[in-house]
Each structure stands twice: as C-alpha cells, then as structure tokens.
Amino acid sequence: MRQRLGIPPVGRNRFFVTAMAIDAVGTGVFAPVAMLYFLATTSVGVGRVGLALSIAAAIAIPMTFVTGLLVDTFGPRPILLSANAVQALVYLGYPFVHGFTGIVVATTVASLGQALFWGSFSPTVAALSRPGEREMWFGFLGALRNVGFAVGGIASGLVVTIGTPTAFHAIVIVNAVSYAVAFAMLSRERVRRPKPTHEPTHWAIALRDKDYRPLLVNNLAYAVCSLALVYAMPVYAVSVLGLPGWTAGAIYTVNTVLVGFGQGPAVAAMRGHVRARVTAAGYVAFIVGFGLLAVASAPAEVIAVGTVLVGVAVYTVGEVMCGPVLSAIAVESRPEAERGRYLSVYQLTWNLASVIAPGGFGLLLQFNRPSVWLALIAVAAAAGLLALRLPLRLPVAGQVVTNKA
C-alpha cells in the first residue's frame, strides 16, 4: 500500500520528516507576508523594502558555493542544523528592526540561513535514503512542504486581515519557534556522513563537468517553468484577462492540492519507466498547460476561469513528474564525497531562475497576451528534448524508476 501511494519508509527518519513538516508550516506562515511585515512594522516605504530584499538575496548567492564545500567537509547534518539555528535567531530579532539598514542586515542573515538550508537539504535526503527510493523521498517531502505552506498560508491570511503590527510580530515569532522546534527534531536524527574524498577538488568542479551541465540547464528550465506559478499566472489571470481577484487564490489552491495529494501517486505511477522519459513527459504536460493558459480568453467569464484552472492542473502534472526525477538524477549521478558541491551548483539554477523570471515574465506580459506562454512553451520543448538526451551524458538518467531500495 505504501509503495502504491508513493510514500517512502518514513519510520526510520521520523525526526527528519517531522522537522520538515514543522519548518514548512512556519515558512508558510511567514513567506506570504515577508515584504508586508516590514511595511506594517517599520516606516520604510515599499520601494526601499523591495531594494533591501534584493540586496539580501544578491549577497547570499555566494553562500551557495560555500555551503557545498561545508557539506562535503563536515557532512550535511551539521549544516542543516546550523541553517535552522541561524533562522530561528534572526527571526527572533525581526521585531527589533526599524530602519532600512536593519532590514538589509536582518534579511541578509535570513537569506544566508536559507542558502545553508537548501544547500544541505538534498544531500541530507540523499544520505537518509537509498538508491531506488529517492524519487519517493523527494516527491514526498515536496508534497509535505506544499501542504505545510498551505496550512501556514491560512494563518498568514488571518494576520493580513487583522493588519496590526502586533499580529505581524506574532507571526514572525511563530516562524522563529518553528525553526527552533525543527532544530530540536533534527538534532535527534542520525545522518550518515559521506566518506571524504582523498583528492582535493574545487567547488567549481560541477561547473567544469561537461556531462553534468545538461542537467543544470534542464533544471534551470524546470525552475523557470515552476516560477510561472508565482510570477506569471496570477498577474495574467487578474491583470491581463481581467478575471476576478479570487482567481489568483484559486490558482495556488489547485496547485497546492494537486501537489500535496497527487505527488505520491504520481511517483508510484513512474515505477518501471525510464527517468529521462518521465522528465520529458513532464515537459509535455507543461507545454499543454501553458497552451491552455494562452487561449484562456473567452466571452463568458466562467469559461475563461475554467480554462485557466484546467491549464494550471495540467501544468501541475508536469511539476510533479519532473521535480523528483531531476533531483534523484542530480543526487545519484556523481560521487557521494562530492555531492555537496554538485548539489550547491544544482541549487544555484533556482537562484538564477529567480533572477530571470520576475523581470522576464513582466516584460512579456506587457508585450502581448500570449507571448509569455509562447516563450515558456519554447523553454519546455527545448528542455524536453534535452531530457531525452541526458542518458548519453548521465547513465543514471537512463535507469528506470523502481521505488525500491
């Protein structure tokens, strides 16, 4: 039954799973109001708050490379623990921030903590899991985080409705406590430390690896497609098509529900299929979803809304197919002792996508109605073709999904 539902053997790693669930709820509480928090609790204007957040994100990017080296030197567990400790402490300090400089300092430390977290997360999952079951683990944890974000998002909505500085301070304290509890749970988890390599290698080893680059390009495409949910779909539905404001919330709801409850069965259905082909099929789903969004305009509002939501549903199928498989390929394609450095560069593709997506989607949405979707269709099509060629460079991409250790 567990395998049919795509659920990994959680029991032996229950503390890690509990920590990730708690972390997801805390993040879900705060993430939707990350910018609103400073607007509600300080006198700094929206433009300068946005600038502060951008500065923090830029400063934290080099930490991605440092994290890879730290993981390969000390193992992923202490780095993941440090990430939670840093974020618990910095969020406890948020209520004492009042000016622009304070916002830059606080959000920079928080961004550094996030870099530590994401740089050590995948290596930790790899160390806790076994080859053959990693699609299940990455899929399960992704679904778990999605459900946690949804639960936390409900709480953040209540805070925005209340709107007082006290309510916003309360939500940041809840976030800090969630990191502290996650730290306590993670401290009880025993994570096998990989054997160190005897050959000194530079952090740029992944960038210099010609066979690994196609996977980096593929994940960059996946990240760009994934960020369309945040930066393109709500704006397109409400501002371009003129649909009701609640459509933006419905887009997130459809995606969250399908990922939260459909990721496990989707991974179970992958069993016996070649990883590269599963990934390519996921990009086909992206293409169909983007195509439906491009033609969503209709005289009847209900038809337009329905077309948008069906497009989001099909798009989400692509998300649940590509994500776990690409992560499993990234983890298993290179030596365990170098995994931290490889996965830190792999994570960097998400940072790069986060730079490309907001401005790129914004410009395309201003240009004309279907241009953003035509661009995304082109990205997904190219990535799908590249995915089919991954086994030529990375043999693990040509293996079948087994969902068995």
Contacts in CASP RR format, 6 or more apart in sequence:
PFRMAT RR
TARGET T0000
AUTHOR 0000-0000-0000
METHOD contacts of the structure
MODEL  1
MRQRLGIPPVGRNRFFVTAMAIDAVGTGVFAPVAMLYFLATTSVGVGRVG
LALSIAAAIAIPMTFVTGLLVDTFGPRPILLSANAVQALVYLGYPFVHGF
TGIVVATTVASLGQALFWGSFSPTVAALSRPGEREMWFGFLGALRNVGFA
VGGIASGLVVTIGTPTAFHAIVIVNAVSYAVAFAMLSRERVRRPKPTHEP
THWAIALRDKDYRPLLVNNLAYAVCSLALVYAMPVYAVSVLGLPGWTAGA
IYTVNTVLVGFGQGPAVAAMRGHVRARVTAAGYVAFIVGFGLLAVASAPA
EVIAVGTVLVGVAVYTVGEVMCGPVLSAIAVESRPEAERGRYLSVYQLTW
NLASVIAPGGFGLLLQFNRPSVWLALIAVAAAAGLLALRLPLRLPVAGQV
VTNKA
2 8 0 8 1.000
2 9 0 8 1.000
3 136 0 8 1.000
3 268 0 8 1.000
3 271 0 8 1.000
3 403 0 8 1.000
3 404 0 8 1.000
4 265 0 8 1.000
4 268 0 8 1.000
5 264 0 8 1.000
5 265 0 8 1.000
5 268 0 8 1.000
6 136 0 8 1.000
6 140 0 8 1.000
6 264 0 8 1.000
6 265 0 8 1.000
6 267 0 8 1.000
6 268 0 8 1.000
6 403 0 8 1.000
7 136 0 8 1.000
7 140 0 8 1.000
7 264 0 8 1.000
8 129 0 8 1.000
8 133 0 8 1.000
8 136 0 8 1.000
8 137 0 8 1.000
8 140 0 8 1.000
9 133 0 8 1.000
10 17 0 8 1.000
10 140 0 8 1.000
11 17 0 8 1.000
13 128 0 8 1.000
13 189 0 8 1.000
15 185 0 8 1.000
15 186 0 8 1.000
15 188 0 8 1.000
15 189 0 8 1.000
16 124 0 8 1.000
16 128 0 8 1.000
16 185 0 8 1.000
16 186 0 8 1.000
16 189 0 8 1.000
16 191 0 8 1.000
17 141 0 8 1.000
17 144 0 8 1.000
18 185 0 8 1.000
19 84 0 8 1.000
19 181 0 8 1.000
19 182 0 8 1.000
19 183 0 8 1.000
19 185 0 8 1.000
19 186 0 8 1.000
19 189 0 8 1.000
20 141 0 8 1.000
20 144 0 8 1.000
20 145 0 8 1.000
20 182 0 8 1.000
21 144 0 8 1.000
21 148 0 8 1.000
22 178 0 8 1.000
22 181 0 8 1.000
22 182 0 8 1.000
22 185 0 8 1.000
23 84 0 8 1.000
23 145 0 8 1.000
23 178 0 8 1.000
23 179 0 8 1.000
23 182 0 8 1.000
24 144 0 8 1.000
24 145 0 8 1.000
24 146 0 8 1.000
24 147 0 8 1.000
24 148 0 8 1.000
24 149 0 8 1.000
25 148 0 8 1.000
25 149 0 8 1.000
25 151 0 8 1.000
25 152 0 8 1.000
25 178 0 8 1.000
26 148 0 8 1.000
26 152 0 8 1.000
26 174 0 8 1.000
26 175 0 8 1.000
26 178 0 8 1.000
26 179 0 8 1.000
27 145 0 8 1.000
27 149 0 8 1.000
27 175 0 8 1.000
27 178 0 8 1.000
28 148 0 8 1.000
28 149 0 8 1.000
28 150 0 8 1.000
28 151 0 8 1.000
28 152 0 8 1.000
28 153 0 8 1.000
28 155 0 8 1.000
28 156 0 8 1.000
29 152 0 8 1.000
29 153 0 8 1.000
29 155 0 8 1.000
29 156 0 8 1.000
29 159 0 8 1.000
29 171 0 8 1.000
29 174 0 8 1.000
29 175 0 8 1.000
29 178 0 8 1.000
30 37 0 8 1.000
30 91 0 8 1.000
30 156 0 8 1.000
30 171 0 8 1.000
30 172 0 8 1.000
30 174 0 8 1.000
30 175 0 8 1.000
31 149 0 8 1.000
31 156 0 8 1.000
32 153 0 8 1.000
32 156 0 8 1.000
32 157 0 8 1.000
32 160 0 8 1.000
33 156 0 8 1.000
33 157 0 8 1.000
33 159 0 8 1.000
33 160 0 8 1.000
33 168 0 8 1.000
33 171 0 8 1.000
34 53 0 8 1.000
35 46 0 8 1.000
35 49 0 8 1.000
35 50 0 8 1.000
35 53 0 8 1.000
36 160 0 8 1.000
36 168 0 8 1.000
37 94 0 8 1.000
37 168 0 8 1.000
37 171 0 8 1.000
37 172 0 8 1.000
38 44 0 8 1.000
38 49 0 8 1.000
38 52 0 8 1.000
38 97 0 8 1.000
38 103 0 8 1.000
39 45 0 8 1.000
39 46 0 8 1.000
39 49 0 8 1.000
40 163 0 8 1.000
40 164 0 8 1.000
40 165 0 8 1.000
40 168 0 8 1.000
41 95 0 8 1.000
41 97 0 8 1.000
41 165 0 8 1.000
41 168 0 8 1.000
41 169 0 8 1.000
42 49 0 8 1.000
42 97 0 8 1.000
42 98 0 8 1.000
42 99 0 8 1.000
42 103 0 8 1.000
43 98 0 8 1.000
43 99 0 8 1.000
44 52 0 8 1.000
44 99 0 8 1.000
44 100 0 8 1.000
44 103 0 8 1.000
48 100 0 8 1.000
48 103 0 8 1.000
49 103 0 8 1.000
52 100 0 8 1.000
52 103 0 8 1.000
52 104 0 8 1.000
52 107 0 8 1.000
53 103 0 8 1.000
53 107 0 8 1.000
55 104 0 8 1.000
55 108 0 8 1.000
56 104 0 8 1.000
56 107 0 8 1.000
56 108 0 8 1.000
56 110 0 8 1.000
56 111 0 8 1.000
57 111 0 8 1.000
57 351 0 8 1.000
57 354 0 8 1.000
59 108 0 8 1.000
59 111 0 8 1.000
59 112 0 8 1.000
60 108 0 8 1.000
60 111 0 8 1.000
60 112 0 8 1.000
60 113 0 8 1.000
60 114 0 8 1.000
60 115 0 8 1.000
61 115 0 8 1.000
61 348 0 8 1.000
61 351 0 8 1.000
63 111 0 8 1.000
63 112 0 8 1.000
63 113 0 8 1.000
63 115 0 8 1.000
63 116 0 8 1.000
64 115 0 8 1.000
64 118 0 8 1.000
64 119 0 8 1.000
64 344 0 8 1.000
64 345 0 8 1.000
64 347 0 8 1.000
64 348 0 8 1.000
64 351 0 8 1.000
65 203 0 8 1.000
65 341 0 8 1.000
65 344 0 8 1.000
65 345 0 8 1.000
65 348 0 8 1.000
66 203 0 8 1.000
67 79 0 8 1.000
67 115 0 8 1.000
67 116 0 8 1.000
67 118 0 8 1.000
67 119 0 8 1.000
67 120 0 8 1.000
67 340 0 8 1.000
67 344 0 8 1.000
68 119 0 8 1.000
68 203 0 8 1.000
68 340 0 8 1.000
68 341 0 8 1.000
68 343 0 8 1.000
68 344 0 8 1.000
69 203 0 8 1.000
69 340 0 8 1.000
69 341 0 8 1.000
69 344 0 8 1.000
70 79 0 8 1.000
70 116 0 8 1.000
70 120 0 8 1.000
71 79 0 8 1.000
71 119 0 8 1.000
71 120 0 8 1.000
71 123 0 8 1.000
71 339 0 8 1.000
71 340 0 8 1.000
71 341 0 8 1.000
71 343 0 8 1.000
71 344 0 8 1.000
72 194 0 8 1.000
72 196 0 8 1.000
72 197 0 8 1.000
72 337 0 8 1.000
72 338 0 8 1.000
72 339 0 8 1.000
72 340 0 8 1.000
72 341 0 8 1.000
73 196 0 8 1.000
74 193 0 8 1.000
75 120 0 8 1.000
75 123 0 8 1.000
75 127 0 8 1.000
75 191 0 8 1.000
75 193 0 8 1.000
75 194 0 8 1.000
76 120 0 8 1.000
76 121 0 8 1.000
76 123 0 8 1.000
76 124 0 8 1.000
76 127 0 8 1.000
76 191 0 8 1.000
76 340 0 8 1.000
77 120 0 8 1.000
77 124 0 8 1.000
77 127 0 8 1.000
77 186 0 8 1.000
77 189 0 8 1.000
77 191 0 8 1.000
77 193 0 8 1.000
79 116 0 8 1.000
79 119 0 8 1.000
79 120 0 8 1.000
80 116 0 8 1.000
80 117 0 8 1.000
80 120 0 8 1.000
80 121 0 8 1.000
80 124 0 8 1.000
80 186 0 8 1.000
81 183 0 8 1.000
81 186 0 8 1.000
81 187 0 8 1.000
82 113 0 8 1.000
82 116 0 8 1.000
83 113 0 8 1.000
83 114 0 8 1.000
83 116 0 8 1.000
83 117 0 8 1.000
83 120 0 8 1.000
84 117 0 8 1.000
84 179 0 8 1.000
84 180 0 8 1.000
84 182 0 8 1.000
84 183 0 8 1.000
84 186 0 8 1.000
85 179 0 8 1.000
85 183 0 8 1.000
86 109 0 8 1.000
86 112 0 8 1.000
86 113 0 8 1.000
86 116 0 8 1.000
87 110 0 8 1.000
87 113 0 8 1.000
87 114 0 8 1.000
87 117 0 8 1.000
87 176 0 8 1.000
87 179 0 8 1.000
88 176 0 8 1.000
88 177 0 8 1.000
88 179 0 8 1.000
88 180 0 8 1.000
88 183 0 8 1.000
89 176 0 8 1.000
90 106 0 8 1.000
90 109 0 8 1.000
90 110 0 8 1.000
90 113 0 8 1.000
91 110 0 8 1.000
91 172 0 8 1.000
91 173 0 8 1.000
91 175 0 8 1.000
91 176 0 8 1.000
91 179 0 8 1.000
92 173 0 8 1.000
92 176 0 8 1.000
93 106 0 8 1.000
93 176 0 8 1.000
94 106 0 8 1.000
94 169 0 8 1.000
94 172 0 8 1.000
94 176 0 8 1.000
95 169 0 8 1.000
95 172 0 8 1.000
95 173 0 8 1.000
97 103 0 8 1.000
97 105 0 8 1.000
97 106 0 8 1.000
118 347 0 8 1.000
118 350 0 8 1.000
119 340 0 8 1.000
119 343 0 8 1.000
119 344 0 8 1.000
119 347 0 8 1.000
122 138 0 8 1.000
122 327 0 8 1.000
122 330 0 8 1.000
122 331 0 8 1.000
122 343 0 8 1.000
122 346 0 8 1.000
122 347 0 8 1.000
123 331 0 8 1.000
123 339 0 8 1.000
123 340 0 8 1.000
123 343 0 8 1.000
124 191 0 8 1.000
125 134 0 8 1.000
125 137 0 8 1.000
125 138 0 8 1.000
125 141 0 8 1.000
125 327 0 8 1.000
125 331 0 8 1.000
126 134 0 8 1.000
126 331 0 8 1.000
126 332 0 8 1.000
126 336 0 8 1.000
126 339 0 8 1.000
127 191 0 8 1.000
127 192 0 8 1.000
127 193 0 8 1.000
127 194 0 8 1.000
128 137 0 8 1.000
128 189 0 8 1.000
128 191 0 8 1.000
128 192 0 8 1.000
129 137 0 8 1.000
129 405 0 8 1.000
130 405 0 8 1.000
131 332 0 8 1.000
131 405 0 8 1.000
132 328 0 8 1.000
132 401 0 8 1.000
132 402 0 8 1.000
132 403 0 8 1.000
132 404 0 8 1.000
132 405 0 8 1.000
133 402 0 8 1.000
133 403 0 8 1.000
133 404 0 8 1.000
133 405 0 8 1.000
134 324 0 8 1.000
134 327 0 8 1.000
134 328 0 8 1.000
134 331 0 8 1.000
134 332 0 8 1.000
135 267 0 8 1.000
135 270 0 8 1.000
135 324 0 8 1.000
135 325 0 8 1.000
135 328 0 8 1.000
135 401 0 8 1.000
135 403 0 8 1.000
136 264 0 8 1.000
136 267 0 8 1.000
136 324 0 8 1.000
136 403 0 8 1.000
138 323 0 8 1.000
138 324 0 8 1.000
138 327 0 8 1.000
138 328 0 8 1.000
139 263 0 8 1.000
139 264 0 8 1.000
139 267 0 8 1.000
139 320 0 8 1.000
139 323 0 8 1.000
139 324 0 8 1.000
140 263 0 8 1.000
140 264 0 8 1.000
140 267 0 8 1.000
142 259 0 8 1.000
142 260 0 8 1.000
142 263 0 8 1.000
143 259 0 8 1.000
143 260 0 8 1.000
143 261 0 8 1.000
143 262 0 8 1.000
143 263 0 8 1.000
143 264 0 8 1.000
144 260 0 8 1.000
146 256 0 8 1.000
146 259 0 8 1.000
146 260 0 8 1.000
146 263 0 8 1.000
147 256 0 8 1.000
147 260 0 8 1.000
149 256 0 8 1.000
150 256 0 8 1.000
150 257 0 8 1.000
150 260 0 8 1.000
155 171 0 8 1.000
155 174 0 8 1.000
156 171 0 8 1.000
159 167 0 8 1.000
159 168 0 8 1.000
159 170 0 8 1.000
159 171 0 8 1.000
194 336 0 8 1.000
194 337 0 8 1.000
194 339 0 8 1.000
195 336 0 8 1.000
195 337 0 8 1.000
196 337 0 8 1.000
197 335 0 8 1.000
197 337 0 8 1.000
197 338 0 8 1.000
201 338 0 8 1.000
201 341 0 8 1.000
203 341 0 8 1.000
203 344 0 8 1.000
203 345 0 8 1.000
205 338 0 8 1.000
205 341 0 8 1.000
205 342 0 8 1.000
206 212 0 8 1.000
206 216 0 8 1.000
206 334 0 8 1.000
206 341 0 8 1.000
206 342 0 8 1.000
206 344 0 8 1.000
206 345 0 8 1.000
206 346 0 8 1.000
207 213 0 8 1.000
207 345 0 8 1.000
209 334 0 8 1.000
209 342 0 8 1.000
210 393 0 8 1.000
211 393 0 8 1.000
211 394 0 8 1.000
212 333 0 8 1.000
212 334 0 8 1.000
212 342 0 8 1.000
212 393 0 8 1.000
212 394 0 8 1.000
214 386 0 8 1.000
214 389 0 8 1.000
214 390 0 8 1.000
214 393 0 8 1.000
214 394 0 8 1.000
215 326 0 8 1.000
215 329 0 8 1.000
215 330 0 8 1.000
215 333 0 8 1.000
215 346 0 8 1.000
215 390 0 8 1.000
215 393 0 8 1.000
215 394 0 8 1.000
215 397 0 8 1.000
216 345 0 8 1.000
216 346 0 8 1.000
216 349 0 8 1.000
217 383 0 8 1.000
217 386 0 8 1.000
218 279 0 8 1.000
218 326 0 8 1.000
218 383 0 8 1.000
218 384 0 8 1.000
218 386 0 8 1.000
218 387 0 8 1.000
218 390 0 8 1.000
219 326 0 8 1.000
219 330 0 8 1.000
219 346 0 8 1.000
219 349 0 8 1.000
219 350 0 8 1.000
220 349 0 8 1.000
220 352 0 8 1.000
220 353 0 8 1.000
221 283 0 8 1.000
221 379 0 8 1.000
221 380 0 8 1.000
221 382 0 8 1.000
221 383 0 8 1.000
221 386 0 8 1.000
222 322 0 8 1.000
222 323 0 8 1.000
222 326 0 8 1.000
222 383 0 8 1.000
223 349 0 8 1.000
223 350 0 8 1.000
223 352 0 8 1.000
223 353 0 8 1.000
223 354 0 8 1.000
224 353 0 8 1.000
224 356 0 8 1.000
224 357 0 8 1.000
224 376 0 8 1.000
224 379 0 8 1.000
225 283 0 8 1.000
225 286 0 8 1.000
225 315 0 8 1.000
225 319 0 8 1.000
225 376 0 8 1.000
225 379 0 8 1.000
225 380 0 8 1.000
225 383 0 8 1.000
226 319 0 8 1.000
226 353 0 8 1.000
227 353 0 8 1.000
227 354 0 8 1.000
227 357 0 8 1.000
227 361 0 8 1.000
228 290 0 8 1.000
228 315 0 8 1.000
228 357 0 8 1.000
228 361 0 8 1.000
228 372 0 8 1.000
228 376 0 8 1.000
229 251 0 8 1.000
229 252 0 8 1.000
229 255 0 8 1.000
229 312 0 8 1.000
229 315 0 8 1.000
229 319 0 8 1.000
230 357 0 8 1.000
231 357 0 8 1.000
231 358 0 8 1.000
231 359 0 8 1.000
231 361 0 8 1.000
231 362 0 8 1.000
232 357 0 8 1.000
232 361 0 8 1.000
232 362 0 8 1.000
232 365 0 8 1.000
232 372 0 8 1.000
232 376 0 8 1.000
233 248 0 8 1.000
233 251 0 8 1.000
233 293 0 8 1.000
233 308 0 8 1.000
233 312 0 8 1.000
234 247 0 8 1.000
234 248 0 8 1.000
234 249 0 8 1.000
234 251 0 8 1.000
234 252 0 8 1.000
235 361 0 8 1.000
235 362 0 8 1.000
235 365 0 8 1.000
236 293 0 8 1.000
236 365 0 8 1.000
236 372 0 8 1.000
237 243 0 8 1.000
237 245 0 8 1.000
237 247 0 8 1.000
237 248 0 8 1.000
237 251 0 8 1.000
237 296 0 8 1.000
237 305 0 8 1.000
237 308 0 8 1.000
238 244 0 8 1.000
238 245 0 8 1.000
238 247 0 8 1.000
238 248 0 8 1.000
239 365 0 8 1.000
240 365 0 8 1.000
240 369 0 8 1.000
241 296 0 8 1.000
241 297 0 8 1.000
241 304 0 8 1.000
241 308 0 8 1.000
241 369 0 8 1.000
243 301 0 8 1.000
243 304 0 8 1.000
243 305 0 8 1.000
243 308 0 8 1.000
244 301 0 8 1.000
244 305 0 8 1.000
247 305 0 8 1.000
247 308 0 8 1.000
247 309 0 8 1.000
250 305 0 8 1.000
250 309 0 8 1.000
251 308 0 8 1.000
251 309 0 8 1.000
251 312 0 8 1.000
254 309 0 8 1.000
254 312 0 8 1.000
254 313 0 8 1.000
254 316 0 8 1.000
255 312 0 8 1.000
255 315 0 8 1.000
255 316 0 8 1.000
255 319 0 8 1.000
258 313 0 8 1.000
258 316 0 8 1.000
258 317 0 8 1.000
258 320 0 8 1.000
259 316 0 8 1.000
259 319 0 8 1.000
259 320 0 8 1.000
262 320 0 8 1.000
263 320 0 8 1.000
263 324 0 8 1.000
264 320 0 8 1.000
266 317 0 8 1.000
266 320 0 8 1.000
266 321 0 8 1.000
267 320 0 8 1.000
267 324 0 8 1.000
267 401 0 8 1.000
267 403 0 8 1.000
268 403 0 8 1.000
270 278 0 8 1.000
270 321 0 8 1.000
270 325 0 8 1.000
270 401 0 8 1.000
270 403 0 8 1.000
271 400 0 8 1.000
271 401 0 8 1.000
271 402 0 8 1.000
271 403 0 8 1.000
272 400 0 8 1.000
272 401 0 8 1.000
272 402 0 8 1.000
273 400 0 8 1.000
273 401 0 8 1.000
274 391 0 8 1.000
274 398 0 8 1.000
274 399 0 8 1.000
274 400 0 8 1.000
274 401 0 8 1.000
275 325 0 8 1.000
275 328 0 8 1.000
275 329 0 8 1.000
275 390 0 8 1.000
275 396 0 8 1.000
275 397 0 8 1.000
275 398 0 8 1.000
275 399 0 8 1.000
275 400 0 8 1.000
275 401 0 8 1.000
276 387 0 8 1.000
276 388 0 8 1.000
276 389 0 8 1.000
276 390 0 8 1.000
276 391 0 8 1.000
276 397 0 8 1.000
276 398 0 8 1.000
277 388 0 8 1.000
278 321 0 8 1.000
278 322 0 8 1.000
278 325 0 8 1.000
278 401 0 8 1.000
279 321 0 8 1.000
279 322 0 8 1.000
279 325 0 8 1.000
279 326 0 8 1.000
279 384 0 8 1.000
279 387 0 8 1.000
279 390 0 8 1.000
279 397 0 8 1.000
280 384 0 8 1.000
280 385 0 8 1.000
280 387 0 8 1.000
280 388 0 8 1.000
281 318 0 8 1.000
281 321 0 8 1.000
282 317 0 8 1.000
282 318 0 8 1.000
282 321 0 8 1.000
282 322 0 8 1.000
282 384 0 8 1.000
283 318 0 8 1.000
283 322 0 8 1.000
283 380 0 8 1.000
283 381 0 8 1.000
283 383 0 8 1.000
283 384 0 8 1.000
283 387 0 8 1.000
284 318 0 8 1.000
284 380 0 8 1.000
284 384 0 8 1.000
285 314 0 8 1.000
285 315 0 8 1.000
285 317 0 8 1.000
285 318 0 8 1.000
285 321 0 8 1.000
286 315 0 8 1.000
286 318 0 8 1.000
286 319 0 8 1.000
286 322 0 8 1.000
286 376 0 8 1.000
286 380 0 8 1.000
287 377 0 8 1.000
287 380 0 8 1.000
287 381 0 8 1.000
288 311 0 8 1.000
288 314 0 8 1.000
289 311 0 8 1.000
289 312 0 8 1.000
289 314 0 8 1.000
289 315 0 8 1.000
290 315 0 8 1.000
290 373 0 8 1.000
290 376 0 8 1.000
290 377 0 8 1.000
290 380 0 8 1.000
291 311 0 8 1.000
291 373 0 8 1.000
291 377 0 8 1.000
292 307 0 8 1.000
292 308 0 8 1.000
292 310 0 8 1.000
292 311 0 8 1.000
292 314 0 8 1.000
293 307 0 8 1.000
293 308 0 8 1.000
293 311 0 8 1.000
293 312 0 8 1.000
293 315 0 8 1.000
293 373 0 8 1.000
294 369 0 8 1.000
294 370 0 8 1.000
294 373 0 8 1.000
294 374 0 8 1.000
294 377 0 8 1.000
295 307 0 8 1.000
295 370 0 8 1.000
296 304 0 8 1.000
296 306 0 8 1.000
296 307 0 8 1.000
296 308 0 8 1.000
296 311 0 8 1.000
297 304 0 8 1.000
297 369 0 8 1.000
298 304 0 8 1.000
298 307 0 8 1.000
325 401 0 8 1.000
328 396 0 8 1.000
329 390 0 8 1.000
329 394 0 8 1.000
329 396 0 8 1.000
329 397 0 8 1.000
330 342 0 8 1.000
330 343 0 8 1.000
330 346 0 8 1.000
331 339 0 8 1.000
331 343 0 8 1.000
332 396 0 8 1.000
333 342 0 8 1.000
333 394 0 8 1.000
333 395 0 8 1.000
333 396 0 8 1.000
333 397 0 8 1.000
334 342 0 8 1.000
361 372 0 8 1.000
362 372 0 8 1.000
364 371 0 8 1.000
364 372 0 8 1.000
364 375 0 8 1.000
365 371 0 8 1.000
365 372 0 8 1.000
387 397 0 8 1.000
390 397 0 8 1.000
390 398 0 8 1.000
391 397 0 8 1.000
391 398 0 8 1.000
END
